[in-house]
Amino acid sequence: MTRPRPPLSQPDFALPQSRAAFARAVRAIPGGVNSPARAFGAVGGEPIFIERAAGAYLHDIDGRRYIDYIGSWGPMILGHAHPRVNAAVADALTRGTSFGAPTTLEIEIAETTARAVPSVEKVRFTSSGTEAVMSAVRVARGVTGRPRIIKMTGCYHGHVDALLVQAGSAATTLGTPNSPGVTAGAAVDTLLCPFNDARAVERVLEQHAGQVAAILLEPIAGNMGLVPPRTGYLEQLRALADRHGTLLIFDEVMTGFRVAYGGAQALYGVTPDMTTLGKIIGGGLPAAAYGGKAAIMDQVSPSGPIFQAGTLSGNPLAMAAGLTTLEILRDSPPYDRLEAISARLAHGLDEAAARAGVPHVVQRVGSMLTLFFHGGPVPDYETALRSDTALFSRFFWEMLVRGVYLPCSQFEAAFVSAAHSDDDIEYTITAARESLAACARG
């Protein structure tokens, strides 16, 4: 197969309003964006500015419409601007945006979360997934009296200093900072293991006996592309945590209420000690949470000595959006249909890539999936890095030209929503056939 050309340049895909907005943005915002994932850095070109969204569609400021498979990076499982969610936010807005005092909405969503997620008896809300994970790690250290954390290479847990680390030359190693501004001291207690390698975790636990407070991971990795756990992997981690007196923390910011109503832990039947949640739990507004067994959570201030606070935690607008979203997912569960249309999409992408003669694999759990341009299964970060990112970049732009908005990186999962129609799925598959054929022609 001919090596794919570089991605389409912006002039080949004329978006004058977005180009003007981006030129303006870079003068006021670092890189012109408020999160690096929006910058199109992995695919070239400049980001598209969105004016509005509804259902399964994004509309940009140049008047183009796209079928959206980002869903705000996961929260929009019901689709954009769901009428019931919008109505709940509008109703909450009439009573005020923030009080700095408790509301009954916080109780209702806490009770709903505890009934849904197997590991959660009590829950504390925050404003972002980063904040939730940071707090859960602090609690784990406070409860166990131990300093160290095991995390998996390729799993992302927000921009917490101690978790912005990368592996050295060894397969399992002390983490070293991978961002300026993160000190070696902040990362020294973070130990790295490959995802899907329980033996590596066992070796690290034995090497640092009595020092590890928690094993932290995404039970289904979504930040190196979609990488599911191997059969038995989560069960092995549960057993290792119990044997070594270590807490097991599932970062379900992406997977919570997404792959099943009770998250990945309900799907796989493995219950961690603590769970972090985000994205869907805020219904598209900034909200996240961490929770776990009551004996653990009661160590958090003001019940216990471990401090965590947040001025906007439990914000009534976010709580209204999140609670309404969870109620819809509980009372009218879309999971069977999401499974069906996501399976159809994955099968169509697989067929399209095979027809084009492109080395690939499609990996999926529920309504999360990734088309890797890699000729075989992707079980971990090291394997994911061998994907053909130049080919992905070309494919991304070919799809965008055809009105399909995919994650702008080979290493991000795509999300299907309940608002996607059968026609949307079939159109996307047709667009993929055309796009991959164009990529194969070079």
C-alpha positions as CSV (number, residue, x, y, z in Angstrom):
1,M,0.0,0.0,0.0
2,T,1.3,3.5,-0.8
3,R,2.2,5.6,2.2
4,P,-0.7,7.9,3.0
5,R,-0.4,11.6,2.1
6,P,-0.2,14.2,4.9
7,P,-3.6,15.3,6.2
8,L,-5.7,17.6,4.1
9,S,-4.6,21.2,4.7
10,Q,-7.1,23.8,5.8
11,P,-7.4,25.5,2.4
12,D,-8.6,22.1,0.9
13,F,-11.4,22.2,3.5
14,A,-12.4,25.9,3.6
15,L,-13.8,27.0,6.9
16,P,-13.1,30.8,6.9
17,Q,-15.1,31.6,10.1
18,S,-13.2,28.9,12.1
19,R,-9.9,30.0,10.7
20,A,-10.6,33.6,11.8
21,A,-11.8,32.5,15.2
22,F,-8.7,30.5,15.7
23,A,-6.4,33.3,14.7
24,R,-8.3,35.5,17.3
25,A,-8.1,32.7,19.9
26,V,-4.4,32.2,19.8
27,R,-3.9,35.9,20.7
28,A,-5.8,35.4,24.0
29,I,-5.6,31.7,24.9
30,P,-2.5,29.5,25.0
31,G,-2.6,27.5,21.7
32,G,-6.0,28.9,21.0
33,V,-7.8,26.2,23.1
34,N,-8.7,25.5,26.7
35,S,-7.7,21.9,26.5
36,P,-4.9,20.4,24.3
37,A,-7.2,17.6,23.0
38,R,-9.1,20.2,21.1
39,A,-6.1,21.6,19.2
40,F,-5.9,19.1,16.3
41,G,-2.2,18.8,17.1
42,A,-2.2,15.0,16.3
43,V,-3.9,15.4,12.9
44,G,-2.6,18.8,11.7
45,G,-4.6,21.8,10.6
46,E,-6.6,24.0,12.9
47,P,-9.6,23.2,15.1
48,I,-13.2,23.7,14.1
49,F,-15.3,26.1,16.2
50,I,-18.7,24.9,17.1
51,E,-21.8,27.1,17.3
52,R,-24.4,24.7,18.5
53,A,-25.3,21.0,18.9
54,A,-28.4,18.9,18.9
55,G,-29.0,15.2,19.1
56,A,-26.1,13.4,17.3
57,Y,-25.0,16.5,15.4
58,L,-22.5,19.4,15.8
59,H,-22.9,22.6,13.8
60,D,-19.9,24.7,13.2
61,I,-19.7,28.5,12.8
62,D,-19.3,28.1,9.0
63,G,-22.6,26.4,8.7
64,R,-21.4,22.8,8.3
65,R,-23.1,19.9,10.1
66,Y,-21.2,16.8,11.4
67,I,-22.3,13.5,12.9
68,D,-20.6,13.6,16.2
69,Y,-18.6,10.7,17.7
70,I,-16.9,12.7,20.4
71,G,-20.0,13.7,22.5
72,S,-18.0,16.2,24.5
73,W,-15.4,13.4,25.1
74,G,-18.1,11.1,26.6
75,P,-20.8,12.9,28.6
76,M,-23.4,13.2,25.9
77,I,-24.7,9.6,26.0
78,L,-28.3,10.8,25.4
79,G,-27.1,13.2,22.6
80,H,-26.7,16.9,22.7
81,A,-29.4,19.3,24.1
82,H,-31.7,16.5,25.4
83,P,-35.0,18.2,26.1
84,R,-35.5,16.8,29.6
85,V,-31.9,17.7,30.6
86,N,-32.3,21.2,29.2
87,A,-35.6,21.6,31.0
88,A,-34.0,20.5,34.3
89,V,-31.2,23.0,34.0
90,A,-33.5,25.8,33.0
91,D,-35.7,25.1,36.0
92,A,-32.6,25.0,38.3
93,L,-31.4,28.3,36.8
94,T,-34.5,30.1,37.9
95,R,-33.6,29.4,41.5
96,G,-29.9,30.6,41.3
97,T,-26.6,29.3,40.0
98,S,-24.6,28.7,43.1
99,F,-25.3,29.0,46.9
100,G,-22.2,27.8,48.7
101,A,-24.7,25.8,50.8
102,P,-26.2,22.3,50.6
103,T,-29.2,21.5,48.3
104,T,-31.5,18.5,48.2
105,L,-30.4,17.9,44.6
106,E,-27.0,16.8,46.0
107,I,-28.7,14.2,48.2
108,E,-30.8,12.8,45.4
109,I,-27.9,12.4,43.0
110,A,-25.7,10.9,45.7
111,E,-28.4,8.3,46.6
112,T,-28.9,7.6,42.9
113,T,-25.2,7.0,42.4
114,A,-24.9,4.8,45.4
115,R,-27.7,2.6,44.2
116,A,-26.2,2.3,40.7
117,V,-22.5,1.8,41.3
118,P,-21.6,-1.4,43.2
119,S,-18.5,0.1,45.1
120,V,-20.2,3.3,46.2
121,E,-21.8,3.6,49.6
122,K,-21.0,7.3,50.0
123,V,-19.9,9.8,47.4
124,R,-18.4,13.3,47.4
125,F,-18.9,15.6,44.4
126,T,-16.2,17.7,42.7
127,S,-16.1,19.9,39.6
128,S,-13.8,17.8,37.4
129,G,-12.5,14.3,36.9
130,T,-9.0,15.5,37.6
131,E,-10.2,16.8,41.0
132,A,-12.0,13.6,41.7
133,V,-9.0,11.4,41.1
134,M,-6.6,13.7,43.0
135,S,-9.0,13.5,46.0
136,A,-9.4,9.7,45.8
137,V,-5.6,9.2,45.8
138,R,-5.3,11.5,48.8
139,V,-7.9,9.5,50.6
140,A,-6.2,6.2,49.8
141,R,-3.0,7.5,51.2
142,G,-4.7,8.9,54.2
143,V,-6.6,5.7,55.0
144,T,-3.7,3.3,54.5
145,G,-0.9,5.5,55.8
146,R,1.1,4.5,52.7
147,P,2.8,6.9,50.2
148,R,2.9,5.1,46.9
149,I,0.4,4.6,44.0
150,I,0.5,2.1,41.1
151,K,-0.8,3.4,37.9
152,M,-0.9,1.9,34.4
153,T,1.1,3.3,31.5
154,G,-1.3,4.8,29.0
155,C,-4.1,5.4,31.5
156,Y,-4.9,9.1,31.9
157,H,-6.3,10.4,35.2
158,G,-6.3,14.1,34.7
159,H,-3.5,16.7,35.1
160,V,-2.7,15.8,38.7
161,D,1.1,16.4,39.2
162,A,1.7,12.9,40.7
163,L,0.0,11.2,37.8
164,L,1.6,13.1,34.9
165,V,4.4,10.6,34.6
166,Q,5.8,8.3,32.0
167,A,7.8,5.0,32.0
168,G,11.5,4.8,31.8
169,S,13.5,2.1,30.0
170,A,12.2,-0.7,32.2
171,A,8.7,-2.3,31.8
172,T,7.9,-1.3,35.4
173,T,9.6,1.7,36.9
174,L,9.3,4.7,39.1
175,G,7.5,7.4,37.2
176,T,9.4,10.4,35.9
177,P,7.6,13.7,35.1
178,N,6.5,14.2,31.6
179,S,5.5,17.9,31.9
180,P,7.6,20.9,32.9
181,G,6.4,22.2,36.2
182,V,5.9,18.7,37.7
183,T,8.8,18.1,40.1
184,A,10.5,14.7,40.5
185,G,9.4,14.8,44.1
186,A,5.7,15.0,43.0
187,A,6.2,11.9,40.9
188,V,8.6,9.8,43.0
189,D,5.8,7.8,44.7
190,T,4.1,6.9,41.4
191,L,4.9,3.4,40.2
192,L,4.1,2.4,36.6
193,C,3.0,-0.9,35.2
194,P,1.8,-1.9,31.7
195,F,-2.0,-2.1,31.4
196,N,-3.2,-5.7,31.2
197,D,-0.2,-7.1,33.0
198,A,-1.1,-8.3,36.5
199,R,2.2,-10.0,37.0
200,A,3.9,-6.7,36.7
201,V,1.7,-5.3,39.4
202,E,2.4,-8.3,41.6
203,R,6.2,-7.7,41.2
204,V,5.9,-4.0,42.1
205,L,3.7,-4.8,45.1
206,E,6.3,-7.3,46.3
207,Q,9.2,-4.9,45.6
208,H,7.5,-2.1,47.6
209,A,5.8,-4.2,50.2
210,G,3.8,-2.2,52.7
211,Q,4.3,1.0,50.7
212,V,1.5,1.0,48.1
213,A,-1.7,2.8,49.1
214,A,-3.6,2.1,45.9
215,I,-3.7,0.4,42.5
216,L,-5.3,3.0,40.2
217,L,-6.5,2.3,36.6
218,E,-9.2,2.8,34.0
219,P,-10.9,-0.6,34.1
220,I,-11.4,-0.1,30.3
221,A,-8.7,2.2,29.0
222,G,-9.9,5.0,26.8
223,N,-6.9,7.3,26.6
224,M,-4.6,5.2,24.5
225,G,-7.6,4.4,22.3
226,L,-10.1,1.9,23.5
227,V,-8.3,-1.0,25.2
228,P,-10.4,-3.5,27.1
229,P,-9.1,-5.5,30.0
230,R,-7.9,-9.1,29.3
231,T,-10.1,-11.8,30.7
232,G,-9.2,-12.2,34.4
233,Y,-7.1,-9.1,34.6
234,L,-9.4,-7.0,36.9
235,E,-10.1,-10.1,39.1
236,Q,-6.3,-10.6,39.5
237,L,-5.9,-6.9,40.5
238,R,-8.7,-7.3,43.0
239,A,-7.0,-10.3,44.6
240,L,-3.6,-8.6,44.7
241,A,-5.1,-5.5,46.4
242,D,-6.7,-7.7,49.0
243,R,-3.5,-9.7,49.6
244,H,-1.3,-6.7,50.0
245,G,-3.7,-4.5,52.0
246,T,-3.9,-2.0,49.1
247,L,-7.0,-0.1,47.9
248,L,-8.2,-0.8,44.3
249,I,-9.4,2.4,42.6
250,F,-11.3,2.3,39.3
251,D,-11.2,5.6,37.3
252,E,-14.6,5.4,35.7
253,V,-14.7,9.0,34.6
254,M,-15.3,7.7,31.1
255,T,-16.9,4.3,31.7
256,G,-19.2,5.2,34.5
257,F,-22.9,5.0,33.3
258,R,-21.4,4.5,29.8
259,V,-20.6,0.8,29.3
260,A,-23.4,-0.1,31.7
261,Y,-25.5,1.8,34.2
262,G,-23.3,0.7,37.0
263,G,-20.1,1.2,35.0
264,A,-17.3,-1.2,34.1
265,Q,-17.4,-2.7,37.6
266,A,-21.0,-3.8,37.0
267,L,-20.2,-5.0,33.5
268,Y,-17.3,-7.2,34.7
269,G,-18.4,-8.0,38.2
270,V,-15.3,-6.7,39.9
271,T,-15.9,-4.3,42.8
272,P,-13.1,-1.8,43.6
273,D,-12.7,-0.1,47.0
274,M,-13.1,3.4,45.4
275,T,-14.4,4.8,42.2
276,T,-14.0,8.1,40.4
277,L,-16.8,9.3,38.1
278,G,-17.3,12.2,35.8
279,K,-18.6,13.2,32.3
280,I,-22.0,11.5,32.3
281,I,-22.6,12.1,36.0
282,G,-22.7,15.9,35.1
283,G,-25.0,15.5,32.2
284,G,-22.8,17.7,30.1
285,L,-22.0,20.2,32.8
286,P,-18.8,20.4,34.9
287,A,-19.3,17.7,37.6
288,A,-17.5,14.6,38.9
289,A,-17.3,12.5,42.0
290,Y,-15.4,10.0,44.0
291,G,-16.9,7.4,46.2
292,G,-16.5,4.1,47.9
293,K,-17.1,2.2,51.1
294,A,-18.6,4.2,53.9
295,A,-15.6,3.3,56.2
296,I,-13.3,4.9,53.7
297,M,-15.4,7.9,52.8
298,D,-16.1,8.7,56.4
299,Q,-12.4,9.6,56.7
300,V,-13.1,12.7,54.5
301,S,-13.5,16.1,56.2
302,P,-15.7,17.1,58.0
303,S,-16.4,13.5,59.1
304,G,-12.7,12.7,59.3
305,P,-9.3,14.2,59.0
306,I,-8.6,14.0,55.3
307,F,-9.2,17.4,53.8
308,Q,-11.0,18.1,50.5
309,A,-13.2,21.0,49.5
310,G,-14.6,22.9,46.5
311,T,-16.5,26.1,46.2
312,L,-18.6,24.9,43.2
313,S,-18.8,21.2,44.2
314,G,-22.4,20.1,43.9
315,N,-23.3,23.1,41.8
316,P,-27.1,23.0,41.4
317,L,-27.1,23.4,37.6
318,A,-24.7,20.5,37.2
319,M,-26.6,18.4,39.8
320,A,-29.8,19.0,38.0
321,A,-28.3,18.0,34.6
322,G,-26.6,14.9,36.1
323,L,-29.5,13.7,38.1
324,T,-31.9,14.0,35.1
325,T,-29.4,12.1,32.9
326,L,-29.1,9.3,35.4
327,E,-32.8,9.0,35.8
328,I,-33.3,8.7,32.1
329,L,-30.6,6.0,31.9
330,R,-32.2,4.1,34.8
331,D,-35.8,4.4,33.8
332,S,-35.4,4.1,30.0
333,P,-32.1,2.3,29.6
334,P,-30.6,2.7,26.1
335,Y,-27.8,0.2,26.6
336,D,-29.3,-2.6,24.4
337,R,-29.7,-0.3,21.5
338,L,-26.3,1.3,22.1
339,E,-24.8,-2.1,22.0
340,A,-26.5,-3.0,18.7
341,I,-25.7,0.2,16.8
342,S,-22.1,0.4,18.2
343,A,-21.6,-3.3,17.1
344,R,-22.9,-2.4,13.6
345,L,-20.5,0.6,13.4
346,A,-17.5,-1.4,14.6
347,H,-18.3,-4.2,12.1
348,G,-18.7,-1.6,9.3
349,L,-15.4,0.1,10.1
350,D,-13.7,-3.3,10.2
351,E,-15.1,-4.3,6.8
352,A,-14.2,-0.9,5.3
353,A,-10.6,-1.1,6.4
354,A,-10.3,-4.7,5.3
355,R,-11.7,-3.8,1.8
356,A,-9.1,-1.0,1.6
357,G,-6.3,-3.4,2.5
358,V,-5.4,-1.3,5.5
359,P,-3.7,-3.0,8.6
360,H,-6.1,-2.4,11.4
361,V,-8.1,-3.6,14.4
362,V,-11.4,-2.3,15.8
363,Q,-11.7,-2.6,19.6
364,R,-15.0,-1.9,21.3
365,V,-16.8,-2.2,24.6
366,G,-20.4,-1.1,24.6
367,S,-20.7,2.4,23.0
368,M,-16.9,3.1,23.2
369,L,-14.6,2.1,20.3
370,T,-11.4,2.7,18.4
371,L,-10.3,1.9,14.9
372,F,-6.6,1.3,15.4
373,F,-4.4,1.4,12.3
374,H,-2.4,-1.5,13.7
375,G,-2.3,-5.0,12.3
376,G,-3.4,-6.9,15.3
377,P,-4.9,-6.6,18.8
378,V,-3.8,-3.6,21.0
379,P,-3.6,-4.8,24.6
380,D,-1.4,-1.9,26.0
381,Y,0.1,1.5,25.5
382,E,3.4,0.2,24.0
383,T,1.4,-1.7,21.3
384,A,-0.9,1.3,20.7
385,L,2.1,3.5,19.9
386,R,3.0,1.3,17.0
387,S,-0.2,2.4,15.2
388,D,0.1,4.3,11.9
389,T,-0.7,7.8,13.1
390,A,-0.1,9.4,9.7
391,L,-2.7,7.1,8.2
392,F,-5.1,8.0,11.1
393,S,-4.5,11.7,10.4
394,R,-5.4,11.3,6.7
395,F,-8.5,9.2,7.6
396,F,-9.6,11.8,10.2
397,W,-9.7,14.6,7.6
398,E,-11.3,12.4,4.9
399,M,-14.1,11.7,7.3
400,L,-14.4,15.3,8.4
401,V,-14.8,16.4,4.8
402,R,-17.7,13.9,4.6
403,G,-19.3,15.3,7.7
404,V,-18.2,12.8,10.3
405,Y,-16.5,14.2,13.4
406,L,-14.2,11.7,15.0
407,P,-11.7,12.1,17.9
408,C,-8.8,14.1,16.6
409,S,-6.2,11.5,17.8
410,Q,-5.5,7.8,17.2
411,F,-5.3,7.5,21.0
412,E,-8.8,8.7,21.9
413,A,-11.9,6.5,22.1
414,A,-15.0,7.4,20.0
415,F,-18.4,7.5,21.6
416,V,-21.8,6.5,20.2
417,S,-24.9,8.1,21.7
418,A,-28.6,7.1,22.0
419,A,-29.3,10.0,19.6
420,H,-27.5,8.3,16.7
421,S,-29.9,6.9,14.2
422,D,-29.5,3.8,12.1
423,D,-29.1,6.1,9.1
424,D,-26.3,8.0,10.9
425,I,-24.5,4.7,11.5
426,E,-24.9,3.6,7.8
427,Y,-23.8,7.0,6.5
428,T,-20.7,6.8,8.7
429,I,-19.8,3.3,7.4
430,T,-20.2,4.5,3.8
431,A,-18.1,7.6,4.6
432,A,-15.4,5.3,6.1
433,R,-15.4,3.1,3.0
434,E,-14.8,6.1,0.8
435,S,-12.3,7.7,3.2
436,L,-10.2,4.5,3.6
437,A,-10.3,3.9,-0.2
438,A,-8.9,7.4,-0.7
439,C,-6.2,6.7,2.0
440,A,-5.3,3.5,0.3
441,R,-4.9,5.2,-3.1
442,G,-2.4,7.6,-1.4
